[in-house]
Each structure stands twice: as structure tokens, then as C-alpha cells.
Amino acid sequence: MRLFLLCLILFGLGISPISGAPLDEARKLYKNGDYSAAVEKLKVLKKSSPRDGNVNYYLGASLVALGRSPEAVASLKIAEDRGVTDASRLLVEIALDDYDTEGAEEHLDIWSDKLKKNKKTEPAGMDELRKRMVMLSNMLDRVEKIEIVDSLNVDASDFFTHYRLSPEAGRLLLPEDADVRARTLVYLPQNRSEMIWAESDSTGTAVLMSASILDDGTIDNATPLKGNFSEGGDADYPFLMPDGMTLYYSATGDASLGGYDIFMTRRSDDGYLQPQNIGMPYNSPYNDYMLAIDEATGAGWFASDRGCVPGKVTIYVFVPSQTRVNYDVDDPSLHDKARIKSIDSVRSAEASALRQRIAAIDEGGSRRGMGNSRFEISMGNGKVYTSLDDFSSRQARQEMKELLVEQEHIDAQIVRLNQLRERYRGGEKNLADQIADAETAIEYGRQKISEWRNKVIRLETK
């Protein structure tokens, strides 16, 4: 009888008298990272002790670690009710990831009240969560209207190789193709005057670097870009607009909502101005990377791992706007639009034309794989080169690579010109000026290619 009463008292306090050793085993599995096994053990324990605070906490924490946060909420709320403060912390994080500022504030208050009641000081992470909550609320007040025309799920390791950029937008190089110590990628503008990338400093933090490219193709001394890019975190994934002034990049740190966020800054005489977080829907509580705007095609690109399995990201293709227009803060679907919950099939004329322009780049040849590009160039001494490996001059080989990029650009312009002519024949008579401009650009490009070929030959045979 006494044992029965003791069990009732312990059960009422949220403590299970029969879960000691099994709970220790489950806790050990959790701490060792074997979350699936921990979940199975904890589910069994919960059947016999449905209100045990520790059982529910470790079950919820294991589910969160497995990416199953919605399943974890019920158990974590029980643990929170039983006085487990770490459960409140996880519930705040889940609410923030779900764009639920009210829920985050509710669990933060519960957490804070319990700490005060137990006369404990607030942990440093609590203030960080408050800052994230405020930042999320501010971002939700300014969710930009953008038209997303396509998305693609790819591997995270080299996602940027799937961006289809015209030569005018520059090139995104793999580190091994640029001969610098880049962590992820190297950005090379069309004029090939400089390169921008990120590399680790002495503390292991990623910092943005720049180096000029000399006339002979060699890379000048690399120096860190001047500006406050990371605010205590990493800065990476740079993209410089053709104006040579506007820089987009991604960074962690105090100004980021979660993981990497996308920022924008502009070049000044003394370096770069204070960066601005570009907000939602581009950024999220997850990792958001590499915004690039291709003015030639009119396409914008960015990537995010929101809603993705580990190791994957989603690339979004959108129509950039000259003027930012935000959704109404009272829009009932605001949160869904901010998180890009779904992508409807966009059939507007602009979206259709954008897809065609991107397709033209694909037909004309992708940015990469230049070493496999087919060509024939006579050296004037009876030799005809058909591969980059045929060149003995490093400088001539580099110039030939750039020539091939320019040729790809012209090929893409030709495809686009044929599309414009077809649309003109279909009745779009307002395209006459665009057709004339395209014809002029192609003729200029062909003259440039001819001069470039002569330069390659001189470098190889001198």
C-alpha cells in the first residue's frame, strides 16, 4: 500500500519510479547521436510514464534532432509543464523556425518565469533567441512580392554550378579552377578585372577576399575586402553586379536570422558600406545562399535549405524588380509567402520570356566545361589546335578559355535573336528595335572574336 502511494506521488510530480535505468540508456543514446534508437526506447517509456518530464523532453529533443519537429511539440509541452526549462528553449526554436512569433514569445515568457522562480540567471542563448524573435517579426513586416518562375532541388556542395548565368553576369568558378584558397566559389566578372571569394582567416572565420587580375592573366596580391561583412560570423558566396558597385553575399552572425542570410552592400571610396539584410522571402531561419541577378536574361537566382533534407538545397529562379513592393502585413497567407511554402505554375508573359532566355544560354553552352568545348584554330604553321591541352603558352591557353566564353555568349545571342525573329513573324511587331540591337551586338561580337583569335595565335607562336 505504501509503495502504491509513493508511486502515485512520484507520478504526480512527473517522476517515474520505473524509468531510471531505461531512461539513462535512452539519454546515453541521445547524447551519442543515435536519435532513432533513443526515440524507440523513449516511446516505450512514455507508455508507462506519459507525464514524466525527462522522458518527454528527451523524446522531443530526439525528434527535433531527426528533423521531426512537429511530432516533438506535444512531448516538449508536457516536459515544459513538468518544469524542464530546456523544453521551453526547444519550443522557442521550433516556433521561430515556423515563423510563429507569438508562440516563441509565449514559451520565452514561460522559460523566463521559471528561471526567476528558481532564482536562476538567464543563459546567454536566451537573449539571442529574443533578438531572433524581434528580427523575425520585423522581417515579416516587410515581405517582398517576387514572382518565382522555377525551382530546382540539388546537392548543397556545388549548388551554384546549376545557376545558368549569361557571360555578362560573370562566372562562378570552383576553387580549383581559380588557383586561390576559396572555401566555396570564386566570382569573376565579365571584364575579368578582379576576383572575389571567401577564405578562412587565422581564426577559421570566412572573410571576403579580392584580387586584381593583371593584363598577362596573373592574379595580383589578394587582400580582404574593406567593410563589416560578417558581424561576428562567416561571409561567403559573393556576387558583384555589372555596375561594379553592388555586392550580394551570404553571412552568418548577429544580423542573420538563422544560419546564412543574404546581404547587400555597395562599394564606396573607403571600401563597402554597412551591409543590409535583404529580408524575406529570400532569407529564412535556415541557410540562404548566393543571390545573383543576371541583367542580360532578367533572371534572379538564390538558394536555400529550408524544407530540404540534409545535404540538399532548393534553387529559386525569380523575376527581379526595380522597385521593392511588399505584401500587406495583414495578408492571411503572409507567413506562407515568406517561407515560400509553395510555388504555383507561373504563366505570365514575362515569366515565359525569362525561361526562354535562360534556355537560350543552355543551348549556347553552359558556363563550365570549357575544356571540353569543340573548336579549331590554325596556328599558321600547319598546326590546327582542337583542345586547350594543345597550347604550350599558359597565357594563350587562358585567353583561349575566355574566347570560348565569349563565343558561348554570341551563340546564346544568336539563339535569342532567332526567337525574337520568330515572335516578330508571329505578330509582335514591337520587337523590331530589340532585333536590330541584337543583330548589332552579334556583329560586334564576331569582330571581337576575330581579333581575339589573332591575339591567341600571337601569344602561342611568339
C-alpha positions as CSV (number, residue, x, y, z in Angstrom):
1,M,0.0,0.0,0.0
2,R,2.8,2.4,0.9
3,L,4.6,1.6,-2.3
4,F,1.5,2.2,-4.3
5,L,1.0,5.6,-2.6
6,L,4.7,6.5,-3.3
7,C,4.2,5.7,-6.9
8,L,1.2,7.9,-7.1
9,I,3.1,10.8,-5.5
10,L,6.1,10.4,-7.8
11,F,3.8,10.1,-10.8
12,G,2.0,13.3,-9.9
13,L,5.4,15.1,-9.7
14,G,6.2,13.9,-13.2
15,I,8.9,11.4,-12.0
16,S,8.6,7.8,-13.0
17,P,9.9,5.3,-10.4
18,I,10.4,2.7,-13.1
19,S,12.2,4.7,-15.7
20,G,15.6,5.2,-14.0
21,A,17.9,2.7,-15.8
22,P,15.9,2.6,-19.1
23,L,15.9,6.4,-19.1
24,D,19.7,6.5,-18.6
25,E,20.1,4.2,-21.6
26,A,17.8,6.4,-23.7
27,R,19.7,9.5,-22.6
28,K,23.0,7.9,-23.5
29,L,21.7,7.1,-27.0
30,Y,20.6,10.7,-27.4
31,K,24.0,12.1,-26.3
32,N,25.8,9.7,-28.6
33,G,23.7,10.9,-31.5
34,D,21.7,7.7,-32.0
35,Y,18.4,9.6,-32.1
36,S,16.3,6.9,-33.8
37,A,17.2,4.3,-31.2
38,A,16.5,6.9,-28.5
39,V,13.1,7.6,-29.9
40,E,12.1,3.9,-29.9
41,K,13.2,3.5,-26.3
42,L,11.5,6.7,-25.1
43,K,8.2,5.9,-26.8
44,V,8.1,2.7,-24.8
45,L,8.9,4.6,-21.6
46,K,6.2,7.2,-22.3
47,K,3.5,4.5,-22.5
48,S,4.2,3.6,-18.8
49,S,5.0,7.2,-17.8
50,P,3.1,9.6,-20.0
51,R,3.7,12.6,-17.9
52,D,7.4,12.1,-17.0
53,G,9.2,15.4,-17.7
54,N,12.5,13.9,-18.6
55,V,11.1,11.1,-20.8
56,N,9.0,13.7,-22.7
57,Y,12.0,16.1,-23.0
58,Y,14.4,13.6,-24.4
59,L,11.7,12.2,-26.7
60,G,11.0,15.6,-28.1
61,A,14.7,16.6,-28.3
62,S,15.4,13.3,-30.2
63,L,12.6,14.0,-32.7
64,V,13.9,17.6,-33.2
65,A,17.4,16.2,-33.9
66,L,15.8,13.9,-36.5
67,G,14.1,16.9,-38.2
68,R,10.7,15.8,-37.0
69,S,9.9,19.0,-35.0
70,P,6.1,18.9,-35.5
71,E,6.0,15.5,-33.8
72,A,8.1,16.8,-30.9
73,V,5.9,19.7,-29.9
74,A,3.4,17.6,-27.8
75,S,6.1,15.9,-25.8
76,L,8.0,19.1,-25.3
77,K,5.0,20.9,-24.0
78,I,4.5,18.1,-21.4
79,A,8.1,18.5,-20.4
80,E,7.7,22.2,-20.2
81,D,4.7,21.8,-17.9
82,R,6.8,19.5,-15.7
83,G,9.4,22.2,-15.3
84,V,12.1,21.2,-17.8
85,T,13.4,24.5,-18.9
86,D,15.3,23.1,-21.9
87,A,12.0,22.0,-23.3
88,S,10.9,25.7,-23.4
89,R,14.1,26.5,-25.3
90,L,13.4,23.9,-28.0
91,L,9.8,25.1,-28.2
92,V,11.0,28.7,-28.8
93,E,13.3,27.5,-31.6
94,I,10.6,25.4,-33.2
95,A,8.2,28.4,-33.1
96,L,10.9,30.6,-34.7
97,D,11.5,28.1,-37.4
98,D,7.8,28.0,-38.1
99,Y,7.6,31.9,-38.3
100,D,5.4,31.8,-35.2
101,T,6.5,34.9,-33.2
102,E,3.5,34.7,-30.8
103,G,4.3,31.1,-29.9
104,A,8.0,32.0,-29.5
105,E,7.2,34.8,-27.1
106,E,4.8,32.6,-25.1
107,H,7.4,29.9,-24.5
108,L,10.1,32.5,-23.8
109,D,7.9,34.0,-21.1
110,I,7.3,30.6,-19.5
111,W,11.1,29.9,-19.6
112,S,11.9,33.3,-18.1
113,D,9.3,32.9,-15.3
114,K,10.6,29.5,-14.3
115,L,14.2,30.8,-14.1
116,K,13.1,33.7,-11.9
117,K,11.0,31.4,-9.7
118,N,14.1,29.1,-9.2
119,K,16.3,32.2,-8.8
120,K,18.5,31.3,-11.7
121,T,20.1,33.7,-14.2
122,E,19.1,33.7,-17.8
123,P,21.5,31.8,-20.1
124,A,23.3,33.8,-22.9
125,G,21.3,31.9,-25.5
126,M,18.1,33.3,-24.2
127,D,18.9,36.8,-25.2
128,E,20.0,35.6,-28.6
129,L,16.6,33.9,-29.1
130,R,14.9,37.2,-28.1
131,K,16.9,39.0,-30.8
132,R,15.9,36.4,-33.4
133,M,12.2,36.8,-32.4
134,V,12.4,40.6,-32.9
135,M,14.3,40.2,-36.2
136,L,11.7,37.7,-37.4
137,S,8.8,40.0,-36.5
138,N,10.5,42.9,-38.3
139,M,11.2,40.8,-41.4
140,L,7.5,39.6,-41.5
141,D,6.5,43.3,-41.7
142,R,8.5,43.6,-45.0
143,V,8.0,40.5,-47.1
144,E,8.8,41.4,-50.7
145,K,6.5,40.4,-53.5
146,I,8.5,38.4,-56.0
147,E,7.5,36.2,-58.9
148,I,9.2,32.8,-58.7
149,V,9.2,31.1,-62.0
150,D,11.1,27.9,-61.3
151,S,12.8,25.9,-58.6
152,L,15.4,23.1,-58.5
153,N,16.5,20.7,-55.8
154,V,20.2,19.9,-56.0
155,D,23.2,18.9,-53.9
156,A,24.3,21.6,-51.5
157,S,28.1,21.1,-52.1
158,D,28.2,22.7,-55.5
159,F,24.7,24.1,-56.0
160,F,25.9,27.3,-57.7
161,T,27.1,25.2,-60.7
162,H,23.4,24.9,-61.6
163,Y,23.0,28.7,-62.0
164,R,22.6,29.5,-65.7
165,L,24.2,32.9,-66.0
166,S,24.9,34.8,-69.2
167,P,28.5,35.9,-69.7
168,E,27.5,39.5,-68.9
169,A,26.7,38.4,-65.4
170,G,30.2,37.0,-64.8
171,R,31.2,33.5,-63.9
172,L,31.0,31.3,-60.7
173,L,34.2,29.2,-60.6
174,L,35.0,26.2,-58.5
175,P,38.1,26.9,-56.2
176,E,40.3,24.5,-58.2
177,D,39.6,26.4,-61.4
178,A,40.7,29.8,-60.0
179,D,44.0,29.0,-58.2
180,V,43.0,30.6,-55.0
181,R,42.2,29.3,-51.5
182,A,38.5,29.8,-51.8
183,R,36.2,27.9,-49.4
184,T,33.2,27.5,-51.8
185,L,33.3,29.5,-55.0
186,V,35.1,32.4,-56.8
187,Y,33.2,35.2,-58.6
188,L,34.8,36.5,-61.8
189,P,33.0,39.5,-63.5
190,Q,32.8,39.7,-67.3
191,N,35.6,42.2,-67.6
192,R,37.9,39.9,-65.7
193,S,39.4,42.8,-63.8
194,E,39.2,41.2,-60.3
195,M,38.1,38.1,-58.5
196,I,36.1,37.9,-55.3
197,W,35.9,34.9,-53.0
198,A,35.9,33.8,-49.3
199,E,38.7,32.1,-47.5
200,S,39.4,31.3,-43.8
201,D,41.4,33.7,-41.7
202,S,43.7,32.6,-38.8
203,T,40.6,32.0,-36.6
204,G,38.8,29.9,-39.1
205,T,36.3,32.6,-39.9
206,A,35.3,33.0,-43.6
207,V,36.2,36.5,-44.9
208,L,35.6,38.0,-48.3
209,M,38.8,38.5,-50.4
210,S,39.6,40.3,-53.6
211,A,42.4,40.3,-56.1
212,S,43.0,42.2,-59.3
213,I,43.8,40.3,-62.5
214,L,46.8,41.7,-64.4
215,D,46.9,42.0,-68.2
216,D,49.0,38.9,-68.5
217,G,46.3,36.9,-66.6
218,T,48.2,36.6,-63.3
219,I,46.5,37.2,-60.0
220,D,47.7,40.2,-58.0
221,N,48.1,40.1,-54.2
222,A,44.8,39.1,-52.5
223,T,43.5,41.4,-49.8
224,P,40.4,41.3,-47.6
225,L,37.5,43.5,-48.8
226,K,37.1,46.6,-46.7
227,G,33.8,46.5,-44.8
228,N,31.9,45.0,-41.9
229,F,30.6,41.9,-43.8
230,S,30.0,39.2,-41.2
231,E,29.3,40.9,-37.8
232,G,30.9,38.1,-35.9
233,G,30.2,35.2,-38.3
234,D,31.3,33.9,-41.7
235,A,30.9,35.8,-45.0
236,D,30.8,33.9,-48.3
237,Y,29.1,33.4,-51.7
238,P,29.8,36.8,-53.3
239,F,28.2,38.2,-56.4
240,L,29.1,41.6,-57.9
241,M,26.6,43.3,-60.1
242,P,27.9,44.6,-63.5
243,D,27.9,48.1,-62.2
244,G,30.9,47.1,-60.1
245,M,29.3,48.7,-57.1
246,T,26.6,46.5,-55.7
247,L,27.7,43.3,-53.9
248,Y,25.5,40.5,-52.7
249,Y,26.8,37.8,-50.4
250,S,25.7,35.5,-47.6
251,A,26.8,35.7,-44.0
252,T,26.1,34.3,-40.5
253,G,26.5,36.5,-37.5
254,D,24.4,38.9,-35.4
255,A,22.4,40.3,-38.3
256,S,21.4,36.9,-39.7
257,L,18.0,35.4,-38.7
258,G,19.4,31.9,-38.8
259,G,22.4,30.2,-40.5
260,Y,23.4,32.1,-43.6
261,D,21.3,35.1,-44.7
262,I,21.7,37.1,-47.9
263,F,23.0,40.7,-47.6
264,M,23.6,43.6,-50.0
265,T,26.1,46.4,-49.8
266,R,27.6,49.0,-52.1
267,R,31.2,50.0,-52.8
268,S,32.4,53.4,-51.7
269,D,35.8,55.2,-51.9
270,D,36.7,53.7,-48.5
271,G,35.5,50.2,-49.0
272,Y,32.0,48.9,-48.7
273,L,29.1,50.5,-46.9
274,Q,27.3,48.9,-44.0
275,P,25.5,45.8,-45.4
276,Q,21.8,45.4,-45.3
277,N,19.9,42.1,-44.7
278,I,17.6,41.9,-47.8
279,G,14.9,40.2,-45.8
280,M,12.1,37.8,-46.8
281,P,11.3,35.8,-48.8
282,Y,15.0,35.5,-49.7
283,N,16.0,34.8,-46.1
284,S,14.7,32.4,-43.5
285,P,15.6,30.8,-40.2
286,Y,17.6,28.3,-42.3
287,N,20.6,28.7,-44.6
288,D,20.1,31.1,-47.6
289,Y,22.8,31.4,-50.2
290,M,24.2,33.2,-53.2
291,L,21.8,35.7,-54.7
292,A,22.7,36.5,-58.3
293,I,20.9,38.8,-60.7
294,D,21.5,38.4,-64.4
295,E,20.6,41.6,-66.1
296,A,21.0,40.1,-69.6
297,T,18.3,37.4,-69.1
298,G,16.3,39.3,-66.4
299,A,16.6,36.3,-64.0
300,G,17.4,36.3,-60.3
301,W,18.8,33.3,-58.5
302,F,19.1,32.3,-54.9
303,A,19.3,29.1,-52.9
304,S,18.0,27.9,-49.5
305,D,18.0,24.7,-47.5
306,R,14.6,25.5,-45.9
307,G,12.4,22.4,-46.1
308,C,15.2,20.3,-47.6
309,V,16.7,17.0,-46.4
310,P,20.3,17.4,-45.2
311,G,22.8,17.9,-48.0
312,K,20.3,19.4,-50.4
313,V,19.2,22.9,-51.3
314,T,16.5,24.4,-53.4
315,I,17.5,26.9,-56.1
316,Y,14.8,29.5,-56.8
317,V,14.6,31.5,-60.1
318,F,12.7,34.7,-59.8
319,V,11.9,37.9,-61.7
320,P,13.8,40.8,-60.1
321,S,12.0,44.1,-59.7
322,Q,13.4,47.6,-60.0
323,T,11.3,48.8,-57.1
324,R,10.6,46.8,-53.9
325,V,6.9,46.1,-53.2
326,N,5.9,44.4,-50.0
327,Y,2.9,42.3,-49.1
328,D,0.3,43.7,-46.8
329,V,1.2,42.8,-43.2
330,D,-2.5,41.7,-42.7
331,D,-2.3,39.2,-45.7
332,P,-3.7,35.9,-44.2
333,S,-1.1,33.9,-46.2
334,L,1.8,36.2,-45.3
335,H,3.7,33.5,-43.5
336,D,3.3,31.0,-46.3
337,K,4.6,33.6,-48.8
338,A,7.5,34.5,-46.6
339,R,8.6,30.8,-46.3
340,I,7.9,30.1,-50.0
341,K,5.6,27.3,-48.9
342,S,4.5,26.6,-52.4
343,I,5.4,27.6,-55.9
344,D,2.5,28.0,-58.3
345,S,3.0,27.5,-62.0
346,V,3.6,31.0,-63.3
347,R,2.4,31.6,-66.8
348,S,2.8,35.3,-67.2
349,A,4.4,36.6,-70.4
350,E,7.4,37.9,-68.5
351,A,8.0,34.5,-66.8
352,S,7.7,32.7,-70.1
353,A,10.1,35.0,-71.8
354,L,12.6,34.7,-68.9
355,R,12.5,30.9,-69.2
356,Q,13.2,31.2,-72.9
357,R,16.2,33.4,-72.3
358,I,17.6,31.0,-69.7
359,A,17.1,28.1,-72.1
360,A,19.0,30.0,-74.8
361,I,22.0,30.1,-72.5
362,D,21.8,26.4,-72.1
363,E,21.6,25.8,-75.8
364,G,24.5,28.2,-76.4
365,G,26.7,26.3,-73.9
366,S,26.9,26.3,-70.1
367,R,29.4,28.4,-68.1
368,R,31.5,25.5,-67.2
369,G,33.1,22.7,-69.2
370,M,35.2,25.0,-71.4
371,G,38.0,22.4,-71.6
372,N,35.5,20.2,-73.5
373,S,34.4,22.9,-75.9
374,R,35.0,22.0,-79.5
375,F,37.0,24.4,-81.7
376,E,39.5,24.5,-84.4
377,I,42.1,27.3,-84.6
378,S,45.0,27.3,-87.1
379,M,48.4,28.5,-85.7
380,G,49.6,29.5,-89.2
381,N,52.4,26.9,-89.2
382,G,50.4,23.9,-90.4
383,K,49.2,23.1,-86.9
384,V,45.5,23.1,-86.0
385,Y,44.6,23.2,-82.3
386,T,41.4,21.5,-81.2
387,S,41.9,21.2,-77.5
388,L,43.2,23.5,-74.7
389,D,45.8,20.8,-74.0
390,D,47.4,21.7,-77.3
391,F,48.6,25.0,-76.1
392,S,52.1,25.3,-74.6
393,S,51.7,29.0,-73.6
394,R,49.8,29.4,-70.4
395,Q,48.7,32.9,-71.3
396,A,47.5,31.8,-74.7
397,R,45.5,28.9,-73.1
398,Q,43.9,31.3,-70.7
399,E,43.0,33.7,-73.5
400,M,41.5,30.8,-75.4
401,K,39.3,29.9,-72.5
402,E,38.0,33.5,-72.4
403,L,37.5,33.4,-76.1
404,L,35.4,30.3,-75.8
405,V,33.3,32.0,-73.1
406,E,32.7,35.0,-75.5
407,Q,31.8,32.5,-78.3
408,E,29.2,30.9,-75.9
409,H,27.8,34.4,-75.3
410,I,27.5,35.0,-79.1
411,D,25.9,31.6,-79.6
412,A,23.3,32.4,-76.9
413,Q,22.6,35.8,-78.6
414,I,22.0,34.1,-81.9
415,V,19.5,31.7,-80.3
416,R,17.8,34.7,-78.7
417,L,17.8,36.6,-82.0
418,N,16.1,33.6,-83.8
419,Q,13.5,33.5,-81.0
420,L,12.9,37.3,-81.4
421,R,12.5,36.9,-85.2
422,E,10.1,34.0,-84.7
423,R,8.0,36.1,-82.3
424,Y,8.1,39.1,-84.8
425,R,6.8,36.9,-87.5
426,G,4.0,35.8,-85.1
427,G,2.8,39.4,-84.9
428,E,4.9,41.0,-82.1
429,K,6.0,44.0,-84.3
430,N,7.2,46.0,-81.3
431,L,10.3,43.7,-81.2
432,A,11.8,45.4,-84.2
433,D,14.2,47.6,-82.1
434,Q,15.3,44.6,-80.0
435,I,16.0,42.6,-83.1
436,A,18.1,45.4,-84.6
437,D,20.1,45.8,-81.3
438,A,20.7,42.0,-81.2
439,E,22.0,42.0,-84.8
440,T,24.4,44.8,-84.0
441,A,25.6,43.1,-80.8
442,I,26.2,39.9,-82.6
443,E,28.2,41.6,-85.4
444,Y,30.3,43.4,-82.9
445,G,30.9,40.2,-81.0
446,R,32.1,38.4,-84.2
447,Q,34.6,41.2,-84.9
448,K,35.8,40.9,-81.3
449,I,36.2,37.1,-81.6
450,S,38.3,37.5,-84.8
451,E,40.6,40.0,-83.0
452,W,40.8,37.7,-80.0
453,R,41.8,34.7,-82.2
454,N,44.7,36.7,-83.6
455,K,45.8,37.6,-80.1
456,V,45.8,33.9,-79.1
457,I,47.9,32.9,-82.2
458,R,50.4,35.7,-81.5
459,L,50.8,34.6,-77.8
460,E,51.2,30.9,-78.8
461,T,53.7,31.4,-81.6
462,K,55.8,34.3,-80.3
